[in-house]
Amino acid sequence: MEKRLIIVTSPPACGKTKLSKKLATELKHVVYLDKDTLIPLSKQIFAVAGEEYNRSSKFFEKEIRDYEYEVILDLAFEALHYDNLVMVNAPFTREIRDNDYIRELRGKLAEIGAKLTVIWVVTDPEVCHQRMIDRNSDRDTWKLAHWEEYLATLNFNIPENLRDPDDDGSLLLYHNSTDEMAEKDFAKLMDFFAQYD
């Protein structure tokens, strides 16, 4: 059976983690990786560098961000040697719309007999804002204090560039603005991954 790297992605607070953990619980064989697991290491880098903890800062962008993605994907590729499904929960904000990046990622996956599935969590920005307030995390402090400025940096549009006409699992959508939408689309996701039972 073919292997798949599943990336669950969207702007922050759309519901990636809730969906990812629910899928990881329901699927019989999957390795689950969450980029947020790396946050303690990132916090230490801020501290050692004497920088304010701000994941929207120029320091984070230059010294930390890309390395977090590199590490989580290295872990994912290693896991694909031992299981057919590996799921990564991470925003991939810029990467997901970079056709060269996606082409290179698909090429690396093909070398080990794997394909890429992106699950895009579709959520209204207003819903994300409220969820960010409710989760009350220190990683969101700057974002909430500068919401309009932060919102202007995000793209909530479905990344249609990810669709591969030869792979019906290349881009899957999960509408998550209401519980009813979420339940309906979760069932569709489970139908697709049933082939891996």
SVG drawing of the C-alpha trace seen along z (x, -y; Angstrom):
<svg xmlns="http://www.w3.org/2000/svg" viewBox="-25 -46 47 48">
<polyline fill="none" stroke="black" stroke-width="0.4" points="0.0,0.0 1.2,-3.5 2.4,-5.8 1.0,-9.2 2.3,-12.3 -0.8,-14.1 -0.4,-17.8 -3.3,-19.3 -3.0,-23.0 -4.8,-26.4 -4.2,-29.7 -3.8,-29.5 -6.9,-28.7 -8.9,-27.2 -9.1,-23.8 -6.0,-21.9 -5.1,-20.3 -8.6,-19.2 -9.0,-17.6 -5.6,-16.1 -6.0,-14.4 -9.4,-13.1 -8.1,-11.6 -5.1,-10.2 -7.4,-8.6 -9.8,-7.1 -7.2,-5.9 -5.7,-2.5 -2.2,-3.1 -0.8,-6.7 2.1,-8.5 1.0,-11.9 3.4,-14.9 2.6,-18.4 4.9,-21.3 3.8,-22.9 5.8,-20.2 8.9,-22.1 7.8,-25.3 9.7,-24.7 12.9,-24.5 12.0,-27.8 11.3,-29.5 14.7,-28.5 16.2,-30.1 14.4,-33.3 15.6,-33.3 19.2,-32.5 19.3,-35.2 17.8,-37.7 14.8,-38.3 11.1,-38.9 9.0,-35.7 7.1,-36.8 6.4,-34.2 5.4,-37.1 8.8,-38.9 11.6,-39.4 13.8,-37.3 11.5,-34.4 11.1,-34.6 14.9,-34.7 16.2,-32.4 13.5,-29.9 10.6,-29.5 12.1,-27.6 14.1,-25.3 10.9,-24.2 9.4,-23.2 12.7,-21.5 12.8,-19.4 9.1,-18.4 9.4,-17.2 12.7,-15.3 10.8,-13.5 7.9,-12.8 10.1,-11.4 11.9,-9.2 8.5,-7.9 7.3,-7.1 10.0,-4.4 8.0,-2.6 4.4,-3.3 2.1,-4.1 0.5,-7.2 2.3,-10.1 0.3,-13.2 1.8,-16.6 -0.2,-19.4 1.3,-22.7 0.3,-26.0 2.8,-25.8 1.5,-29.3 3.8,-30.3 5.0,-26.9 1.5,-25.6 1.1,-28.2 4.7,-27.9 4.4,-25.7 8.2,-25.1 8.2,-24.0 5.3,-21.6 6.8,-20.2 10.1,-19.5 8.2,-18.0 6.2,-15.7 9.5,-14.7 11.1,-13.7 8.1,-11.8 8.0,-9.9 11.5,-8.7 10.2,-6.7 6.9,-5.7 4.8,-8.2 2.3,-10.8 1.2,-14.1 -2.2,-14.8 -3.1,-18.2 -6.2,-18.7 -7.1,-22.3 -9.2,-23.4 -11.8,-26.0 -12.9,-28.3 -14.2,-31.9 -11.7,-34.4 -14.2,-35.6 -14.5,-32.1 -10.7,-31.8 -10.4,-35.0 -12.9,-33.8 -11.1,-30.5 -7.8,-32.2 -9.3,-34.3 -10.8,-31.2 -7.6,-29.1 -5.7,-31.9 -2.2,-30.9 0.9,-33.0 1.8,-32.3 -1.2,-34.4 -0.5,-37.4 0.9,-39.6 -1.6,-38.4 -4.6,-39.3 -3.2,-42.6 -2.6,-43.5 -5.5,-41.5 -6.1,-43.6 -2.4,-43.8 -2.0,-40.1 -5.1,-39.2 -3.8,-41.1 -0.9,-38.6 -3.1,-35.6 -4.7,-33.9 -7.9,-32.0 -8.5,-31.0 -8.4,-27.4 -5.0,-26.6 -6.3,-25.2 -2.7,-25.0 -2.4,-21.8 -4.9,-19.8 -3.3,-17.0 -5.7,-15.8 -4.1,-12.3 -4.6,-12.0 -8.0,-12.5 -6.3,-12.6 -4.0,-15.6 -6.3,-18.2 -9.1,-17.4 -11.3,-20.0 -12.6,-20.1 -15.1,-22.9 -15.0,-23.8 -16.9,-27.0 -19.8,-25.0 -20.0,-21.6 -22.5,-20.3 -20.0,-21.2 -17.2,-19.6 -19.0,-16.3 -20.1,-16.0 -16.5,-16.6 -14.9,-14.4 -17.0,-11.5 -15.8,-12.2 -12.2,-12.2 -12.7,-8.8 -14.2,-7.4 -11.1,-8.4 -8.7,-6.9 -10.7,-3.7 -8.4,-2.2 -5.6,-2.3 -7.5,-0.2"/>
</svg>
